[in-house]
Structures are given as structure tokens and as C-alpha cells.
Amino acid sequence: MHQVLSIVELTCILSFVSLAAIFTFRFAGFPDLSVDGVFALGAVIFAKLYLAGWNIPAAIAGAVAGGLLIGAVTATIANRLRINPLLASVLILTVLYSLNLRVLGRANLPIYGVLDSAFAKTGIRSIILLLLASGSWLVALLFFKTEIGTALRSTGTSPEFLTVVARNPAFYRLLLVSLAGGSVAASGALLALKFGFADVSLGTGTIIIGIAALIIGEKVCGRDSLLPQLLAAPVGMLFYELAVGLAYSLGISSTDVKLGTGIITIALLALSRDERYRLFN
């Protein structure tokens, strides 16, 4: 039962990462590889703010604000300096490692023993995370059905349409990358809350997890309309976490699990001939 609840919690937490991948890779056409650094930034900001006396919701909000800012900076560098999005995001990723270390003041900061006792209980924590993830997903669904949401969804695929209707594709791309940064930072903050510590290397491999879950989710749900597109985020992450849980139950080490994730992602990309083009162009 404990393993099932753990899978549910991790699915809820990491679904924010796969949701962010939809915002950048699918809607914005902006391959953002700064995810690993932004994820760690969310954990770092949350830990520092919580230990400074902020309550849990406020500390998570602070982490989200940090992610929004980094996303805006990444998009601005790419737009204003005419730098390839891949290069711009890699540059931000490099900077974030030093920034996270500077903010945290050390490589690892434990917050055991200071978390609310109610949230520390697995059952209650699982319910809270499930409600939070479900609520955020519903908000995203309703938002992207609005006029501005529909315009945002066409940023990567039909920038000419936005220009025709007097919209700025670069600004819309900035909004999407910022939203993705906030979503990833929220995921990092929630993972730090679950595990009880923040680490500058906590986000290592997160981008691969997000992409793998997104591809799996799209294979299951499809991507013909908004609903299956967004549904692919939690569904794909659930399948991914079930596979990881099975691997751990078979005695496979965490190092080998990450290796397996990379191999599976390569295989999934190879199965669809145009998948690499859709992801990175």
C-alpha cells in the first residue's frame, strides 16, 4: 500500500514536469533543456523560504515565482539575442547550477523535522497532492480553451496566424516558457517537501523523465485535441512511475533505472520518424 501511495504522489508531483513539456515542446515550439536546473531551483527556493519561516503554500508560491522568472529570462535571451532556444536553455542550465549552490549555501539542505505533522502523514499528503495536481490540470484545461489560451497553443505551429491577428508570437512564446518554468519549479518544491531535503542535483535527469512521460502519454491518449494533449501529462507520468516502481521491486538500482529511462526514450523517439522533428523544431 505504501508503494502504491508513493507512486501516486510521485505521479502527481512529476506530472507538472510533463505538463511543462507540453507548454514548451508542443505549444511554443521551444525545446527548453533548462528543466533540470529549474527543478532544483524550485526545491532550493522552497527549502530556504520554509526554513526562513514561510508557510508551505507561500514557500511553494515563492518557488513558482522563481521558475516563472527563469522561464522569462530563457525566452528573452532566445528572442532578443536571436540565440537558438536549445543553446539559450543550456546556457541557463549551466548558470542555474552555480545560482542554486549560491542560494542554498551548500550542496544539500535537510528540512526533516520542520514539516507540518499533518502533511508528513502519507495518506493525507497523497490526497493533498492529488487534489493539487488535479486542480492545476483542470485550470490548465479551462485556460487553454479561452481565446488567449487558443492563441498560445498556436504559437509554435502557426506563428503566422498570430501575426495576422496582430499578436506577437515572441511574447506568447515567452508566456508559455514562463508558465513551463513555474510548473517545473512547483514540481521541484513539492518533491523537496515530500523527501524533506533540497539538493542542487535534485533535478538531474528530469528533462528525460518529462519527455519520456509525454511521449508515453501521447501514445496512450493521442494528441488530436486539447483534452488528450493535456491528459497525456498525468497518464504518461503514471505509466512511467509504474514502470519505475516495477523496476525497483525487481531489485534494479536507481542508476540502472535512469539508464533504462534514457534507452526507452531513445526507442520511443525512434518508433516515430517525425517525433524528433516535432520535439526539437
Secondary structure per residue as TSV (DSSP state, phi and psi in degrees):
chain	resnum	aa	ss	phi	psi
A	1	M	-	360.0	-40.5
A	2	H	H	-62.8	-38.8
A	3	Q	H	-67.3	-37.2
A	4	V	H	-63.9	-45.6
A	5	L	H	-63.5	-37.1
A	6	S	H	-63.9	-40.3
A	7	I	H	-64.5	-41.5
A	8	V	H	-61.4	-45.2
A	9	E	H	-63.7	-46.4
A	10	L	H	-66.2	-35.5
A	11	T	H	-62.5	-45.2
A	12	C	H	-62.7	-44.0
A	13	I	H	-67.8	-49.5
A	14	L	H	-81.0	-11.2
A	15	S	H	-64.6	-23.1
A	16	F	H	-65.6	-30.4
A	17	V	H	-71.3	-46.8
A	18	S	H	-67.5	-30.5
A	19	L	H	-66.0	-40.0
A	20	A	H	-63.9	-35.7
A	21	A	H	-63.1	-34.1
A	22	I	I	-65.4	-43.5
A	23	F	I	-60.0	-43.8
A	24	T	I	-87.9	-58.7
A	25	F	I	-68.6	-38.7
A	26	R	I	-93.0	-55.9
A	27	F	I	-76.9	-44.8
A	28	A	I	-90.1	-19.4
A	29	G	-	63.2	35.7
A	30	F	-	-123.6	98.3
A	31	P	-	-71.6	96.6
A	32	D	-	-94.0	113.7
A	33	L	-	-102.8	12.3
A	34	S	-	-84.5	5.7
A	35	V	H	-55.2	-44.5
A	36	D	H	-57.0	-43.9
A	37	G	H	-71.1	-39.5
A	38	V	H	-67.1	-37.3
A	39	F	H	-60.0	-48.8
A	40	A	H	-63.9	-36.5
A	41	L	H	-60.3	-42.3
A	42	G	H	-59.3	-43.1
A	43	A	H	-65.4	-41.8
A	44	V	H	-64.6	-49.0
A	45	I	H	-62.8	-43.3
A	46	F	H	-59.2	-48.0
A	47	A	H	-61.6	-45.0
A	48	K	H	-65.7	-43.0
A	49	L	H	-68.8	-39.7
A	50	Y	H	-66.0	-43.0
A	51	L	H	-68.9	-20.3
A	52	A	T	-82.8	-2.3
A	53	G	T	110.7	-0.5
A	54	W	-	-73.5	148.6
A	55	N	-	-78.2	171.3
A	56	I	H	-59.7	-50.3
A	57	P	H	-60.2	-40.3
A	58	A	H	-67.3	-39.7
A	59	A	H	-66.7	-38.3
A	60	I	H	-65.8	-40.9
A	61	A	H	-62.0	-38.9
A	62	G	H	-63.2	-39.8
A	63	A	H	-64.6	-42.2
A	64	V	H	-62.2	-41.5
A	65	A	H	-60.5	-41.0
A	66	G	H	-62.7	-40.8
A	67	G	H	-66.2	-39.9
A	68	L	H	-59.9	-42.7
A	69	L	H	-64.3	-46.0
A	70	I	H	-63.8	-39.2
A	71	G	H	-61.4	-41.9
A	72	A	H	-64.5	-40.1
A	73	V	H	-64.5	-43.4
A	74	T	H	-60.1	-47.6
A	75	A	H	-66.6	-37.2
A	76	T	H	-65.3	-42.5
A	77	I	H	-59.9	-44.4
A	78	A	H	-66.4	-41.7
A	79	N	H	-75.7	-51.2
A	80	R	H	-74.0	-39.8
A	81	L	T	-93.2	1.9
A	82	R	T	56.8	41.6
A	83	I	-	-98.7	140.9
A	84	N	-	-54.8	132.6
A	85	P	H	-53.5	-37.9
A	86	L	H	-61.0	-46.4
A	87	L	H	-67.1	-41.5
A	88	A	H	-61.2	-43.1
A	89	S	H	-70.1	-34.8
A	90	V	H	-67.0	-38.8
A	91	L	H	-62.0	-43.6
A	92	I	H	-64.3	-39.5
A	93	L	H	-59.1	-42.8
A	94	T	H	-64.3	-43.5
A	95	V	H	-65.6	-37.7
A	96	L	H	-64.8	-30.3
A	97	Y	H	-61.3	-47.6
A	98	S	H	-67.3	-39.4
A	99	L	H	-63.2	-44.8
A	100	N	H	-62.0	-41.6
A	101	L	H	-65.3	-38.5
A	102	R	H	-67.1	-44.2
A	103	V	H	-67.5	-43.7
A	104	L	H	-72.7	-31.7
A	105	G	S	83.1	-5.6
A	106	R	S	-164.3	169.3
A	107	A	S	-72.5	-29.9
A	108	N	E	-142.7	136.0
A	109	L	E	-131.7	107.5
A	110	P	E	-76.9	146.3
A	111	I	-	-128.2	25.4
A	112	Y	T	-62.5	144.5
A	113	G	T	84.4	-8.9
A	114	V	-	-110.5	-6.2
A	115	L	S	-75.8	151.8
A	116	D	-	-57.9	134.8
A	117	S	H	-62.4	-32.3
A	118	A	H	-66.4	-43.3
A	119	F	H	-70.7	-26.4
A	120	A	H	-69.0	-19.6
A	121	K	S	-75.9	126.7
A	122	T	H	-57.2	-47.0
A	123	G	H	-61.3	-47.3
A	124	I	H	-64.9	-42.1
A	125	R	H	-61.7	-40.0
A	126	S	H	-62.8	-42.5
A	127	I	H	-64.8	-44.3
A	128	I	H	-61.9	-46.1
A	129	L	H	-65.4	-37.9
A	130	L	H	-65.2	-42.7
A	131	L	H	-65.7	-40.9
A	132	L	H	-64.8	-46.2
A	133	A	H	-65.9	-42.5
A	134	S	H	-64.7	-43.1
A	135	G	H	-63.4	-42.8
A	136	S	H	-65.2	-41.1
A	137	W	H	-63.1	-41.4
A	138	L	H	-65.8	-40.7
A	139	V	H	-61.1	-43.3
A	140	A	H	-62.3	-42.1
A	141	L	H	-61.6	-47.6
A	142	L	H	-67.2	-39.3
A	143	F	H	-65.6	-44.4
A	144	F	T	-77.4	-0.8
A	145	K	T	-90.9	-12.5
A	146	T	S	-75.0	175.0
A	147	E	H	-62.5	-47.8
A	148	I	H	-68.3	-33.8
A	149	G	H	-65.7	-40.2
A	150	T	H	-64.1	-38.8
A	151	A	H	-65.4	-40.5
A	152	L	H	-61.7	-39.7
A	153	R	H	-65.8	-24.1
A	154	S	T	-93.5	3.9
A	155	T	T	-59.5	-47.0
A	156	G	T	-81.1	-30.5
A	157	T	T	-94.6	-31.8
A	158	S	-	-136.7	62.1
A	159	P	H	-63.7	-26.7
A	160	E	H	-64.7	-36.2
A	161	F	H	-62.6	-41.5
A	162	L	H	-63.4	-39.0
A	163	T	H	-64.7	-39.2
A	164	V	H	-63.4	-38.6
A	165	V	T	-92.7	22.7
A	166	A	T	63.1	38.7
A	167	R	-	-112.2	149.9
A	168	N	-	-95.5	107.5
A	169	P	H	-59.2	-35.5
A	170	A	H	-64.4	-40.1
A	171	F	H	-67.9	-41.3
A	172	Y	H	-65.9	-36.3
A	173	R	H	-64.5	-39.5
A	174	L	H	-61.7	-42.4
A	175	L	H	-61.0	-44.1
A	176	L	H	-66.2	-43.7
A	177	V	H	-67.2	-35.1
A	178	S	H	-65.2	-45.0
A	179	L	H	-60.7	-39.6
A	180	A	H	-64.0	-42.1
A	181	G	H	-61.9	-42.0
A	182	G	H	-64.5	-38.5
A	183	S	H	-65.5	-43.5
A	184	V	H	-65.9	-41.7
A	185	A	H	-63.6	-37.7
A	186	A	H	-61.8	-40.3
A	187	S	H	-62.3	-43.8
A	188	G	H	-63.1	-40.7
A	189	A	H	-64.0	-42.6
A	190	L	H	-67.8	-34.7
A	191	L	H	-69.2	-38.6
A	192	A	H	-63.4	-36.9
A	193	L	H	-66.4	-39.2
A	194	K	H	-68.9	-46.5
A	195	F	H	-83.8	-21.3
A	196	G	T	84.4	22.6
A	197	F	E	-160.9	159.6
A	198	A	E	-119.9	141.6
A	199	D	E	-140.9	142.2
A	200	V	T	-68.0	-18.2
A	201	S	T	-105.6	16.2
A	202	L	T	-64.0	-28.6
A	203	G	T	-90.7	5.9
A	204	T	T	-58.4	123.2
A	205	G	T	86.2	1.3
A	206	T	H	-63.7	-37.6
A	207	I	H	-62.4	-37.2
A	208	I	H	-68.3	-40.6
A	209	I	H	-61.0	-45.6
A	210	G	H	-62.4	-44.9
A	211	I	H	-67.5	-42.9
A	212	A	H	-60.7	-45.8
A	213	A	H	-63.6	-39.0
A	214	L	H	-63.6	-45.2
A	215	I	H	-65.1	-43.3
A	216	I	H	-60.3	-46.2
A	217	G	H	-61.2	-39.3
A	218	E	H	-71.4	-29.8
A	219	K	H	-66.7	-33.7
A	220	V	H	-83.5	-47.0
A	221	C	H	-95.8	-22.4
A	222	G	-	82.9	-178.5
A	223	R	S	-148.5	37.4
A	224	D	S	-77.5	-24.8
A	225	S	S	-145.2	179.1
A	226	L	H	-63.1	-44.1
A	227	L	H	-58.3	-54.6
A	228	P	H	-65.3	-30.7
A	229	Q	H	-60.1	-49.0
A	230	L	H	-75.2	-32.1
A	231	L	H	-66.7	-24.2
A	232	A	H	-62.2	-27.0
A	233	A	H	-65.0	-59.4
A	234	P	H	-70.2	-35.6
A	235	V	H	-65.8	-45.7
A	236	G	H	-63.4	-40.4
A	237	M	H	-67.7	-35.0
A	238	L	H	-63.4	-46.1
A	239	F	H	-63.0	-39.1
A	240	Y	H	-64.1	-46.9
A	241	E	H	-66.9	-34.1
A	242	L	H	-63.8	-40.8
A	243	A	H	-65.7	-41.3
A	244	V	H	-65.6	-43.1
A	245	G	H	-60.6	-39.8
A	246	L	H	-64.5	-40.5
A	247	A	H	-63.4	-43.3
A	248	Y	H	-65.0	-38.6
A	249	S	H	-66.4	-23.0
A	250	L	T	-87.5	1.0
A	251	G	T	89.0	13.8
A	252	I	-	-77.7	137.1
A	253	S	-	-73.5	160.5
A	254	S	H	-62.9	-34.1
A	255	T	H	-62.7	-43.7
A	256	D	H	-70.8	-29.6
A	257	V	H	-63.8	-44.0
A	258	K	H	-64.2	-38.0
A	259	L	H	-61.7	-44.0
A	260	G	H	-63.5	-37.9
A	261	T	H	-60.9	-44.4
A	262	G	H	-61.9	-43.2
A	263	I	H	-65.0	-42.1
A	264	I	H	-64.1	-40.2
A	265	T	H	-63.0	-42.5
A	266	I	H	-61.2	-42.3
A	267	A	H	-63.9	-41.9
A	268	L	H	-64.9	-40.1
A	269	L	H	-64.7	-36.7
A	270	A	H	-70.9	-28.6
A	271	L	H	-66.1	-32.5
A	272	S	S	-107.9	115.9
A	273	R	T	-63.1	-33.2
A	274	D	T	-99.0	7.7
A	275	E	H	-65.2	-41.1
A	276	R	H	-64.8	-35.8
A	277	Y	H	-67.6	-41.9
A	278	R	H	-67.1	-31.9
A	279	L	H	-80.5	-41.3
A	280	F	H	-114.2	15.9
A	281	N	-	-136.2	360.0
